Amino acid sequence: MLTHINLNDRGSNKETFHVELVAENLEYQCGDSIGIVPENDSQVVTDIIQVVNADGNKSIEYKKERITVYELLKRKINIVYLTERLVQHYSTATGHTIPAGRADLLELLKKYPVKNVAQFEEILVGLNAISPRLYTIASSPTAHEGEVHILVVKDVYESEGKRLIGLCSDYLRQFKTGKQQTFFVQPNKRFRLPAENKDIIMVGPGTGIAAFRSFLAERDATGARGRNWLFFGEQKFTTDFLYQTEIQNWYETGVLTNVSLAFSRDQQEKIYVQHKMLENAPAIYQWLEDGASFFVCGKKEPMSHDVEKALLHIIQQQGNKTAEQAMHYLEEMEKEGRYEKDVY
Ligand SMILES: Cc1cc2nc3c(=O)[nH]c(=O)nc-3n(C[C@H](O)[C@H](O)[C@H](O)COP(=O)(O)OP(=O)(O)OC[C@H]3O[C@@H](n4cnc5c(N)ncnc54)[C@H](O)[C@@H]3O)c2cc1C
């Protein structure tokens, strides 16, 4: 890892990390993601080993591989928020009656102890592998040769009155420069820049900007002639304008033809990217009529649905169409690969 910066300023409600990894000879295209398997928290792993009085250095077999109990817990198996099925399996194996629902392994071991270390090991090998998390690539293969960049927001949520952080975003948040990380490229064949002379409209609030930093850096580096219009949104201009300097530079140098910004908490009423789209309805429709592609990246709920609703409204109103005709227009765009989403 080369660089790791929180792009939000002090006073923000968010922490969004720009992470740069050195990746020589890596093949990827703008629009792809990388997959990372996070490690479990060291303290939780140590607590689990202590609770059952196990030997962390003991080697056991997991999926035809010999591995120490510590390494298995730290790097291989998912020990948090176990599925209902696995909690049920734990209940059957240990003979305890456990209410239905999801739970962490440590919590189960404390509340419903195993009989012995052998039973603990049996439970461990029955657990699922940690699933990889995908992150949209924020760099361009042409502009950032030998590197790959991602943008990761700290995933904060509440459970039973406790404030918790998602496993992988917490893992990446704690990254230190120089750390080595294994990852894979997850291609996204549909989310691709069109021909260099074609116009693009990009709607990418929050971490959705990642894909469009990649697109814009690529179009800048290759001197693409198509026009580029970015819609970006976050909570506050002063603390949350991710990649502000680069976006301003692209606007000043003409790489970005238009930039439309929506900072939801800078005024009384909430303003989101879809509101900025509606304000620019005639120009958006004209771009679409001229053959522009429309891309959306970021949160599926509710953002991508609200953006689609706004887009349909624009097509219907500006094109004097019925709701069905507007839907048909969007479906045709989709068929031509001119309406693409990378949402999660
Ligand atoms: C194609 C694609 C591209 C993506 N690109 C990006 C990107 O560019 N940037 C980015 O930041 N993210 C991106 N994501 C999302 C990312 O992959 C992860 O899902 C995200 O970082 C959260 O992972 P996590 O391990 O931190 O959270 P997890 O630990 O997986 O938790 C996720 C959610 O599960 C629930 N949960 C987990 N544990 C508990 C519990 N104990 N109790 C109750 N609820 C619980 C919560 O709702 C929590 O918010 C992308 C996803 C996809 C599919």
The ligand as a Tripos MOL2 file, in Angstrom:
@<TRIPOS>MOLECULE
LIG
   53    58     1     0     0
SMALL
NO_CHARGES

@<TRIPOS>ATOM
      1 C1        -19.7780   -3.8920   -7.3670 C.3       1 LIG1
      2 C2        -19.5550   -3.2640   -6.0030 C.ar      1 LIG1
      3 C3        -18.7750   -2.1310   -5.9060 C.ar      1 LIG1
      4 C4        -18.5830   -1.5400   -4.6530 C.ar      1 LIG1
      5 N1        -17.8050   -0.4210   -4.5740 N.ar      1 LIG1
      6 C5        -17.5950    0.1800   -3.3810 C.ar      1 LIG1
      7 C6        -16.7730    1.3500   -3.2870 C.ar      1 LIG1
      8 O1        -16.2460    1.8430   -4.2810 O.2       1 LIG1
      9 N2        -16.5830    1.8980   -2.0690 N.ar      1 LIG1
     10 C7        -17.1780    1.3820   -0.9310 C.ar      1 LIG1
     11 O2        -16.9500    1.9220    0.1630 O.2       1 LIG1
     12 N3        -17.9680    0.2680   -1.0050 N.ar      1 LIG1
     13 C8        -18.1660   -0.3390   -2.1850 C.ar      1 LIG1
     14 N4        -18.9390   -1.4690   -2.2450 N.ar      1 LIG1
     15 C9        -19.4690   -2.0360   -0.9870 C.3       1 LIG1
     16 C10       -18.3860   -2.9260   -0.3370 C.3       1 LIG1
     17 O3        -18.1600   -4.0720   -1.1440 O.3       1 LIG1
     18 C11       -18.7680   -3.4320    1.0680 C.3       1 LIG1
     19 O4        -20.0420   -4.0090    0.9940 O.3       1 LIG1
     20 C12       -18.7790   -2.3250    2.1010 C.3       1 LIG1
     21 O5        -17.4770   -1.7710    2.2610 O.3       1 LIG1
     22 C13       -19.2260   -2.8800    3.4750 C.3       1 LIG1
     23 O6        -18.4240   -3.9710    3.7960 O.3       1 LIG1
     24 P1        -17.9390   -4.2180    5.2880 P.3       1 LIG1
     25 O7        -17.1720   -5.4890    5.3160 O.co2     1 LIG1
     26 O8        -17.2700   -2.9850    5.8280 O.co2     1 LIG1
     27 O9        -19.3050   -4.3750    6.0620 O.3       1 LIG1
     28 P2        -19.9670   -5.7700    6.5460 P.3       1 LIG1
     29 O10       -19.2970   -6.2370    7.7760 O.co2     1 LIG1
     30 O11       -20.0410   -6.6870    5.4010 O.co2     1 LIG1
     31 O12       -21.4190   -5.2450    6.9200 O.3       1 LIG1
     32 C14       -22.2790   -4.8020    5.8950 C.3       1 LIG1
     33 C15       -23.6600   -4.5710    6.4760 C.3       1 LIG1
     34 O13       -24.1670   -5.7880    7.0380 O.3       1 LIG1
     35 C16       -24.8950   -5.5210    8.2190 C.3       1 LIG1
     36 N5        -24.2230   -6.1630    9.3830 N.ar      1 LIG1
     37 C17       -22.9880   -6.6760    9.4280 C.ar      1 LIG1
     38 N6        -22.7100   -7.1680   10.6580 N.ar      1 LIG1
     39 C18       -23.8120   -6.9540   11.4140 C.ar      1 LIG1
     40 C19       -24.1570   -7.2210   12.7780 C.ar      1 LIG1
     41 N7        -23.3040   -7.8010   13.6260 N.pl3     1 LIG1
     42 N8        -25.3780   -6.8460   13.1940 N.ar      1 LIG1
     43 C20       -26.2630   -6.2440   12.3630 C.ar      1 LIG1
     44 N9        -25.9970   -5.9600   11.0750 N.ar      1 LIG1
     45 C21       -24.7970   -6.3160   10.5960 C.ar      1 LIG1
     46 C22       -24.9110   -4.0100    8.3810 C.3       1 LIG1
     47 O14       -26.0690   -3.5090    7.7680 O.3       1 LIG1
     48 C23       -23.6840   -3.5440    7.6250 C.3       1 LIG1
     49 O15       -23.8170   -2.2180    7.1470 O.3       1 LIG1
     50 C24       -19.1680   -2.0810   -3.4810 C.ar      1 LIG1
     51 C25       -19.9500   -3.2330   -3.5990 C.ar      1 LIG1
     52 C26       -20.1540   -3.8090   -4.8280 C.ar      1 LIG1
     53 C27       -21.0070   -5.0430   -4.9100 C.3       1 LIG1
@<TRIPOS>BOND
     1     1     2 1
     2     2     3 ar
     3     2    52 ar
     4     3     4 ar
     5     4     5 ar
     6     4    50 ar
     7     5     6 ar
     8     6     7 ar
     9     6    13 1
    10     7     8 2
    11     7     9 ar
    12     9    10 ar
    13    10    11 2
    14    10    12 ar
    15    12    13 ar
    16    13    14 ar
    17    14    15 1
    18    14    50 ar
    19    15    16 1
    20    16    17 1
    21    16    18 1
    22    18    19 1
    23    18    20 1
    24    20    21 1
    25    20    22 1
    26    22    23 1
    27    23    24 1
    28    24    25 2
    29    24    26 1
    30    24    27 1
    31    27    28 1
    32    28    29 2
    33    28    30 1
    34    28    31 1
    35    31    32 1
    36    32    33 1
    37    33    34 1
    38    33    48 1
    39    34    35 1
    40    35    36 1
    41    35    46 1
    42    36    37 ar
    43    36    45 ar
    44    37    38 ar
    45    38    39 ar
    46    39    40 ar
    47    39    45 ar
    48    40    41 1
    49    40    42 ar
    50    42    43 ar
    51    43    44 ar
    52    44    45 ar
    53    46    47 1
    54    46    48 1
    55    48    49 1
    56    50    51 ar
    57    51    52 ar
    58    52    53 1
@<TRIPOS>SUBSTRUCTURE
     1 LIG1         1 GROUP 0 **** ****
